[in-house]
Amino acid sequence: MIRLLHFADAHIDLARQGRRDAESGLPLRVLDFLKSLDAIVDAAISEKVDLVIFAGDAYRDRSPAPTYQREWGQRIMRLSTAGIQTLLVVGNHDVSPAALRAHTLQEFETLQVPNIHVVSKPILLKPEQLNGLPVQVIGIPWLNRSGLAAAYEGEAADSDDINDQMEASLTRVIEDMMDGLDPALPAILTSHVSVQGASYGNERSVMLGRDVVLAGSLVRDERLDYVALGHIHKAQNLNEGGHHPVIYPGSIERVDFGEVDDRKTYVIAEVERNKTAWKQYDLPGRKFIDRSVELTDGDKVQEQILAALPDAGELKDAILRLVVVYPRDWEALIDEPAIRRAAEEAFEFHFIRRPRVQVRLRLAGDRSIASYKPAELLDLYWKSVPPADEKPETLEVLAGEIIRTVEMGKVAGEEELPL
């Protein structure tokens, strides 16, 4: 039996704006991420785990500032000094889309840091490579889509065909490694990848067809005893009630209000062959509070807004968003400075005004509605009723994909998809 700690998606420099700490000079929000990382490293050492698996995405992007590399490196070196075998899986934010460029975890690989193993290519690690730990680990980093797509150039007709071939190739690699497992030892699969059936958090790009997706049946293969995943920021187990857990622990800190209700966790598991016990542990993330109010009484505008604020105890050091919906002609009745004074205990306060107006969609006088293409009608609609929560350009990309899918279905004689 081995004890392992699994975490992923640190992104320690993702929130770099705002106030800075006077002593360290680091942004206070970066310190939030580092506090969570410290809690993870402290737990690994105090709980005397045998193995730490970081399932990818150390930073915001592939070009972290040296200061953030220093902060990450100091914490990983604590694991090395403690003699804990540590796997660092290269994630999509850790690599350049250009082939042969160095990744952000390269220094641990180049300098051969004791007890630190960088998973930058598919690999099967046996006990002799893990300081004698009685375990075997299949490691799969994020696979660079542009590089793999180039290998299929001329063989695949379109993006979907390329993705299908990439997924089939990756599946064969993993299955070949599983065929080489010692059936007497516990087996772990770790990867920075999307898995079929996973529930995405707020980090998901609206671009369709970009991720290589592993089949759920592959990660639930009974030859495995634990699957340590990264890439999706929402904590979840994809094999509830099954032989072994298939875990996304989630990112280590909240990024925005789309994650306000998400748990931020790491996992400690005791892994044996055909038997795994595991537990999620919550991280000390910054509190986010999301409130909204629709004004209904023009004589009590300020009172309604102030009543929607949390009390001082709940508000202290939290990141607060207050969305106020109201008729546009009440705009002058809102005393924003007074509202901000009432919320001054908050770490950050995002005050969002949503004036409501009556708008009618106007068409050109010489055109009927039937003469407009779907994309043109959608553009007119957004101009008259701006989207409340999404950026119009993001919605435009998604709508374009859906419209093209429908049009392709018509050409092929398929049943029309409902919009």
C-alpha positions in Angstrom: 0.0 0.0 0.0 1.2 3.5 -0.8 -0.1 6.9 0.3 -0.4 9.5 -2.4 -1.4 13.2 -2.6 -3.0 14.4 -5.8 -3.6 18.0 -6.9 -3.8 19.9 -10.2 -4.2 23.2 -11.9 -2.3 25.5 -9.6 -2.1 28.4 -12.0 -0.3 30.4 -9.3 0.0 33.6 -11.4 -3.5 33.5 -12.9 -4.8 36.5 -10.8 -2.0 39.0 -10.9 -4.0 42.3 -10.8 -4.9 44.4 -7.8 -3.2 45.3 -4.5 0.3 44.0 -3.6 1.8 42.7 -0.4 4.1 45.3 1.1 6.6 42.7 2.4 6.9 40.3 -0.6 5.9 42.6 -3.4 3.6 39.9 -4.7 0.0 40.6 -5.7 -2.3 39.6 -2.8 -4.3 37.4 -5.1 -1.2 35.5 -6.1 -0.5 35.0 -2.4 -4.0 33.3 -2.2 -2.9 30.7 -4.7 0.5 30.3 -2.9 -1.3 29.7 0.4 -3.3 26.9 -1.1 -0.1 25.5 -2.5 1.6 25.7 0.9 -1.3 23.9 2.5 -0.9 21.1 -0.1 2.9 20.8 0.5 2.4 21.0 4.3 -0.1 18.2 4.1 2.1 16.0 2.0 5.0 16.3 4.5 2.9 16.1 7.7 0.9 13.1 6.4 4.1 11.4 5.3 2.8 10.5 1.9 4.9 8.4 -0.4 4.0 10.0 -3.6 2.8 13.4 -4.8 1.1 13.7 -8.2 0.7 17.2 -9.7 -1.5 16.7 -12.8 -0.5 19.8 -14.7 -0.8 23.5 -15.2 1.6 25.2 -12.8 1.2 28.7 -14.2 -1.1 31.0 -16.2 0.8 30.4 -19.4 4.0 29.0 -20.8 6.0 32.2 -20.1 5.9 32.7 -16.3 7.8 35.6 -14.8 11.0 34.5 -12.9 9.4 35.6 -9.6 6.6 33.1 -10.0 9.0 30.4 -11.1 11.0 31.1 -7.9 7.8 30.7 -5.7 6.8 27.5 -7.4 10.3 26.1 -7.3 10.7 26.8 -3.5 7.6 24.7 -2.8 8.5 21.8 -5.0 12.0 21.8 -3.5 10.4 21.3 -0.1 8.9 18.0 -1.4 12.3 17.0 -2.9 14.1 17.7 0.4 11.5 15.7 2.3 12.3 12.7 0.1 8.8 12.5 -1.3 8.6 11.1 -4.8 6.9 13.8 -6.9 5.4 13.6 -10.4 5.0 16.8 -12.3 2.7 16.3 -15.3 3.1 18.9 -18.1 -0.3 20.6 -18.8 -1.6 22.6 -21.7 -0.7 25.9 -20.0 2.9 24.6 -19.5 3.7 24.1 -23.1 4.2 26.2 -26.2 2.1 25.4 -29.3 5.4 25.5 -31.3 7.2 22.1 -31.5 10.5 21.6 -29.6 10.0 24.6 -27.3 10.9 24.2 -23.6 8.0 23.8 -21.2 7.6 25.6 -17.9 8.7 22.6 -15.7 11.9 22.1 -17.8 14.3 23.1 -15.1 13.4 20.1 -12.8 14.0 17.8 -15.8 17.2 19.5 -17.0 18.8 19.7 -13.5 17.6 16.2 -12.5 16.3 17.4 -9.2 16.3 14.5 -6.7 12.9 12.8 -6.2 11.2 14.9 -8.8 10.0 13.3 -12.0 8.6 15.4 -14.9 6.1 13.7 -17.2 6.7 15.5 -20.4 6.1 12.5 -22.7 4.0 9.3 -22.2 5.8 7.0 -19.8 5.3 4.0 -17.6 7.2 4.4 -14.3 8.1 1.2 -12.4 9.2 0.8 -8.8 12.9 1.1 -9.7 12.3 4.5 -11.1 10.3 5.6 -8.0 12.9 4.9 -5.4 11.5 1.4 -4.9 7.9 2.4 -4.2 5.7 -0.6 -4.8 3.6 1.1 -7.4 3.5 1.6 -11.2 2.4 4.8 -12.8 1.3 5.6 -16.4 2.0 9.2 -17.0 0.5 11.1 -20.0 1.2 14.8 -20.4 -1.0 17.2 -22.4 -0.4 16.4 -26.1 0.3 19.3 -28.3 -2.6 19.3 -30.8 -0.8 21.4 -33.5 2.2 19.0 -33.5 0.0 15.9 -33.7 -2.3 17.4 -36.3 0.7 18.1 -38.5 1.6 14.4 -38.4 -1.9 13.6 -39.8 -1.8 16.2 -42.5 -3.1 14.7 -45.7 -4.6 11.8 -44.0 -7.5 13.5 -42.2 -10.2 15.4 -44.1 -11.1 17.9 -41.3 -10.6 18.9 -37.7 -13.0 16.2 -36.4 -11.1 13.5 -38.3 -7.8 14.7 -36.9 -9.2 14.6 -33.3 -10.6 11.1 -33.9 -7.1 9.9 -35.0 -5.4 11.6 -32.2 -7.8 10.1 -29.6 -7.3 6.7 -31.2 -3.5 7.0 -31.1 -3.5 8.1 -27.4 -5.9 5.3 -26.5 -3.5 2.8 -28.1 -0.6 4.2 -26.2 -2.4 3.9 -22.9 -3.7 0.4 -23.6 -0.2 -0.8 -24.6 1.1 0.5 -21.3 -1.7 -1.1 -19.4 -0.8 -4.4 -21.1 2.7 -4.0 -19.6 1.5 -3.6 -16.0 2.5 -6.0 -13.3 -0.8 -7.4 -12.1 0.6 -7.9 -8.6 1.3 -4.1 -8.0 -1.1 -1.2 -7.7 -1.4 0.8 -10.9 -2.0 4.6 -11.3 -2.8 6.5 -14.4 -2.1 10.3 -14.3 -2.8 12.7 -17.2 -3.7 16.3 -18.0 -6.6 15.6 -20.4 -10.4 15.8 -20.8 -12.3 12.6 -20.2 -15.7 11.8 -21.7 -18.5 12.5 -19.2 -16.6 15.1 -17.1 -18.4 18.2 -16.0 -16.5 21.3 -17.0 -16.1 24.2 -14.7 -16.1 27.9 -15.7 -12.6 27.6 -17.3 -13.9 25.8 -20.5 -13.3 27.6 -23.7 -16.3 28.0 -25.9 -14.2 26.8 -28.9 -15.6 23.5 -30.0 -13.6 20.4 -31.0 -10.3 21.5 -29.5 -9.6 19.0 -26.7 -8.6 15.4 -27.3 -11.0 13.5 -25.1 -10.3 10.1 -23.6 -13.1 7.5 -23.4 -14.6 7.0 -19.9 -14.3 3.3 -20.3 -10.5 3.6 -20.7 -9.9 5.4 -17.4 -12.3 3.0 -15.6 -10.3 -0.1 -16.7 -10.1 -2.5 -13.7 -6.3 -2.9 -14.2 -6.0 0.6 -12.7 -6.4 1.4 -9.0 -6.3 5.2 -9.1 -6.6 7.8 -11.8 -5.2 11.2 -11.1 -6.4 13.8 -13.6 -5.9 17.5 -14.2 -7.2 20.1 -16.7 -10.8 20.5 -15.6 -11.2 22.9 -12.7 -14.4 21.4 -11.2 -13.7 18.7 -8.6 -15.3 15.4 -9.4 -15.1 11.6 -9.4 -15.9 10.0 -12.7 -16.3 6.5 -11.3 -18.7 6.8 -8.4 -19.4 3.4 -7.0 -16.7 1.8 -9.2 -13.6 -0.2 -8.3 -11.3 2.8 -8.3 -11.7 6.6 -8.1 -11.2 8.7 -11.3 -10.5 12.1 -9.8 -10.3 15.6 -11.0 -9.4 17.5 -7.7 -10.2 20.9 -9.3 -8.0 24.0 -9.4 -6.5 25.1 -6.1 -8.1 28.6 -5.9 -11.2 30.3 -7.3 -10.5 32.5 -10.3 -13.9 34.3 -10.9 -17.6 34.2 -10.0 -18.2 31.3 -12.3 -16.5 29.2 -9.6 -18.3 30.8 -6.6 -19.8 27.5 -5.5 -17.0 25.1 -6.5 -15.0 23.2 -4.0 -11.2 23.7 -4.3 -9.5 20.5 -3.1 -6.7 18.1 -3.0 -6.9 14.3 -2.5 -5.0 11.9 -0.2 -5.4 8.3 -1.2 -4.2 4.9 0.2 -3.7 2.7 -2.9 -3.5 -1.1 -2.9 -4.0 -3.5 -5.7 -7.8 -3.8 -6.1 -8.4 -1.6 -3.1 -8.3 2.2 -2.8 -9.4 4.5 0.0 -9.4 8.3 -0.6 -10.5 11.5 0.8 -10.9 15.1 -0.5 -9.6 18.0 1.6 -10.8 21.5 1.1 -8.3 24.3 0.5 -8.4 27.7 2.2 -9.4 29.7 -0.8 -10.5 33.3 -0.9 -14.3 33.6 -0.3 -16.4 34.8 -3.2 -19.9 36.3 -2.6 -22.3 36.8 -5.5 -25.4 38.9 -4.9 -28.0 40.4 -7.2 -31.1 42.6 -6.6 -33.8 43.9 -8.9 -35.1 47.3 -7.8 -38.9 47.5 -7.6 -39.6 50.7 -5.6 -38.3 54.0 -7.0 -38.8 55.6 -3.6 -36.4 53.2 -1.8 -33.7 52.6 -4.4 -30.7 53.0 -2.0 -32.4 51.0 0.8 -33.0 48.0 -1.5 -29.4 48.0 -2.7 -27.9 48.2 0.8 -30.2 45.5 2.1 -28.7 43.1 -0.6 -25.2 43.5 0.9 -23.9 40.8 3.2 -23.3 41.7 6.8 -19.9 43.0 7.9 -18.7 39.7 9.3 -19.5 37.8 6.1 -18.1 40.6 3.9 -14.7 40.9 5.5 -11.9 40.0 3.1 -14.3 38.5 0.6 -14.5 39.2 -3.1 -18.0 40.6 -3.6 -20.1 41.1 -6.8 -23.4 42.9 -6.5 -25.5 43.1 -9.7 -28.3 45.7 -9.6 -31.1 45.5 -12.2 -33.3 48.6 -12.5 -35.3 50.8 -14.9 -32.9 53.1 -16.7 -34.7 56.3 -15.5 -33.8 55.4 -11.9 -30.1 55.8 -12.7 -29.7 59.1 -10.9 -31.2 57.6 -7.7 -28.2 55.3 -7.1 -25.6 56.6 -4.8 -22.6 54.5 -5.7 -20.0 56.1 -3.4 -22.3 55.4 -0.4 -22.7 51.8 -1.5 -18.9 51.4 -1.9 -18.5 52.8 1.6 -20.9 50.2 3.0 -18.9 47.4 1.3 -15.4 48.7 2.3 -14.7 45.6 4.4 -14.6 43.5 1.2 -11.2 42.6 -0.3 -12.7 43.5 -3.7 -16.1 44.9 -4.6 -17.5 44.6 -8.2 -20.6 46.8 -8.5 -22.4 45.9 -11.7 -25.2 48.1 -13.0 -27.8 46.6 -15.3 -30.2 49.3 -16.5 -33.3 47.8 -18.1 -34.6 49.4 -21.3 -37.4 48.6 -23.7 -36.0 47.9 -27.1 -37.7 46.8 -30.3 -35.8 45.0 -33.0 -35.8 47.1 -36.2 -35.4 45.6 -39.6 -34.5 47.4 -42.8 -37.6 48.8 -44.5 -37.0 47.0 -47.8 -36.3 43.5 -46.3 -38.5 40.9 -44.8 -37.4 38.7 -41.8 -37.3 35.7 -44.1 -34.5 37.3 -46.2 -32.1 37.4 -43.3 -29.5 34.7 -42.7 -29.5 33.2 -39.1 -26.1 35.0 -38.3 -27.5 38.3 -39.4 -30.6 38.0 -37.2 -28.4 37.0 -34.3 -26.3 40.1 -34.8 -29.4 42.3 -34.8 -30.6 40.7 -31.7 -27.4 41.2 -29.8 -27.3 44.8 -30.8 -30.8 45.4 -29.4 -30.4 43.2 -26.2 -26.7 42.9 -25.2 -25.9 39.6 -23.5 -25.9 40.0 -19.7 -23.1 37.6 -18.7 -21.2 36.4 -21.8 -19.0 38.4 -24.2 -20.8 38.8 -27.6 -17.7 37.7 -29.4 -17.5 34.5 -27.4 -21.2 33.8 -28.1 -20.6 34.6 -31.8 -18.0 31.8 -32.0 -20.3 29.3 -30.4 -23.3 30.3 -32.5 -21.2 30.1 -35.7 -20.2 26.6 -34.9 -23.8 25.6 -34.2 -25.1 27.3 -37.4 -22.4 25.6 -39.5 -23.2 22.2 -38.0 -26.9 22.7 -38.9 -26.1 23.8 -42.4 -23.8 20.9 -43.0 -26.5 18.6 -41.8 -28.9 20.0 -44.3 -26.4 19.5 -47.2 -25.8 15.9 -46.1 -29.5 15.2 -45.9 -29.5 14.8 -42.1 -32.4 15.8 -39.9 -32.1 19.5 -39.0 -30.9 20.1 -35.5 -33.1 22.4 -33.3 -31.7 25.8 -32.5 
